[in-house]
C-alpha cells in the first residue's frame, strides 16, 4: 500500500483552514442518478487526465480508496472544490456545487465507482 509523502498529507490536513473552507457534511444529500452519471464521467475523464484513467496516479497522485482513506474528508473536499494553490490542481468550484464536491470526496474515500450503476 503506497502512502502519501508527509508533506502532502500535512498540506491536505492544513488546507481547509488556509482557504477558510466551510465544508459540507460527508453525509450531504445524494445527487440524482443523472447527476451521479455526470460526476462519475467528469472524475474519470477530467480528473483522470492527471490522476490516471483508473485513478491510480499519473501526473497527479493516485486517487484510490487506499490513498484517500488516510486523508480527512474536509481536506479532500477542500482540494476538490478550491484546488491547491501553487500546484497544477485546479479548484472545480466554477464547475460543480459544494454538494457535488462533497459527493465526489465521499466516493473517493469509498472507492470511486466505475460507472453510474453504483448507487451509494
C-alpha positions as CSV (number, residue, x, y, z in Angstrom):
1,X,0.0,0.0,0.0
2,X,1.5,3.3,-1.0
3,X,1.5,6.1,1.5
4,X,1.4,9.8,0.8
5,X,4.6,11.7,1.5
6,X,4.4,13.5,4.8
7,X,4.4,17.0,3.3
8,X,1.4,16.2,1.1
9,X,-0.6,14.7,3.9
10,X,0.3,17.8,6.1
11,X,-0.8,20.1,3.3
12,X,-4.1,18.3,2.9
13,X,-4.8,18.5,6.6
14,X,-4.0,22.2,6.8
15,X,-5.6,23.3,3.5
16,X,-9.2,23.8,4.7
17,X,-8.2,26.2,7.4
18,X,-5.9,28.0,4.9
19,X,-8.6,28.7,2.5
20,X,-11.3,29.3,5.1
21,X,-13.4,26.4,3.8
22,X,-16.9,25.7,5.0
23,X,-17.2,22.0,4.3
24,X,-20.5,20.3,3.6
25,X,-21.1,17.2,5.6
26,X,-19.8,13.9,4.4
27,X,-23.5,12.8,4.5
28,X,-24.8,15.6,2.3
29,X,-27.8,14.9,0.1
30,X,-27.3,12.3,-2.6
31,X,-27.2,13.7,-6.2
32,X,-29.8,12.4,-8.7
33,X,-28.9,9.4,-10.8
34,X,-28.4,11.7,-13.8
35,X,-26.0,14.0,-11.8
36,X,-24.1,11.0,-10.4
37,X,-23.5,9.8,-14.0
38,X,-22.2,13.3,-15.0
39,X,-19.9,13.4,-11.9
40,X,-18.6,9.9,-12.5
41,X,-17.8,10.8,-16.1
42,X,-16.2,14.1,-15.0
43,X,-13.9,12.4,-12.5
44,X,-13.0,9.5,-14.8
45,X,-12.2,11.8,-17.7
46,X,-11.2,15.2,-16.4
47,X,-9.6,14.2,-13.1
48,X,-8.3,11.0,-14.8
49,X,-6.3,13.1,-17.3
50,X,-3.9,13.9,-14.5
51,X,-4.6,11.2,-11.9
52,X,-4.8,8.3,-14.4
53,X,-7.9,7.0,-16.1
54,X,-8.1,4.3,-13.4
55,X,-7.3,7.0,-10.7
56,X,-4.1,5.0,-9.8
57,X,-1.8,8.0,-10.4
58,X,-0.2,9.8,-13.3
59,X,1.0,13.4,-13.3
60,X,-1.1,13.7,-10.1
61,X,-1.2,11.3,-7.2
62,X,-3.3,8.2,-7.0
63,X,-7.0,8.7,-6.0
64,X,-7.5,5.1,-4.9
65,X,-9.6,4.2,-1.9
66,X,-6.4,3.2,-0.1
67,X,-4.8,6.6,-0.7
68,X,-7.9,8.6,0.0
69,X,-8.8,6.8,3.2
70,X,-5.9,8.5,5.0
71,X,-7.0,12.0,4.1
72,X,-9.5,13.8,6.3
73,X,-12.8,14.3,4.5
74,X,-12.7,18.1,5.0
75,X,-9.2,18.3,3.4
76,X,-10.3,16.2,0.4
77,X,-13.4,18.3,-0.1
78,X,-11.3,21.5,0.0
79,X,-8.8,20.3,-2.5
80,X,-11.6,19.3,-4.9
81,X,-13.5,22.5,-4.5
82,X,-10.8,25.1,-4.0
83,X,-7.8,23.4,-5.7
84,X,-4.2,23.5,-4.4
85,X,-2.7,27.0,-4.8
86,X,0.8,26.8,-6.4
87,X,0.2,23.5,-8.0
88,X,-1.5,22.3,-11.2
89,X,-4.5,21.1,-9.2
90,X,-7.4,23.5,-10.1
91,X,-10.4,24.2,-8.0
92,X,-13.6,22.9,-9.5
93,X,-16.0,25.3,-7.8
94,X,-16.9,27.0,-11.1
95,X,-18.0,23.6,-12.5
96,X,-19.6,21.8,-9.5
97,X,-21.5,22.7,-6.4
98,X,-20.3,22.1,-2.8
99,X,-22.7,19.2,-2.6
100,X,-21.1,17.7,-5.8
101,X,-17.6,18.1,-4.3
102,X,-18.8,16.5,-1.1
103,X,-20.2,13.5,-3.0
104,X,-17.0,13.1,-5.0
105,X,-14.9,13.3,-1.8
106,X,-17.0,10.6,-0.2
107,X,-16.9,8.4,-3.2
108,X,-13.1,8.7,-3.5
109,X,-12.9,7.5,0.2
110,X,-15.2,4.6,-0.5
111,X,-13.6,3.6,-3.8
112,X,-14.7,5.6,-6.8
113,X,-17.4,3.9,-8.9
114,X,-16.5,2.8,-12.4
115,X,-20.0,3.7,-13.8
116,X,-23.4,5.1,-12.8
117,X,-24.8,1.7,-11.9
118,X,-23.3,2.1,-8.5
119,X,-25.8,3.6,-6.1
120,X,-24.2,4.9,-2.9
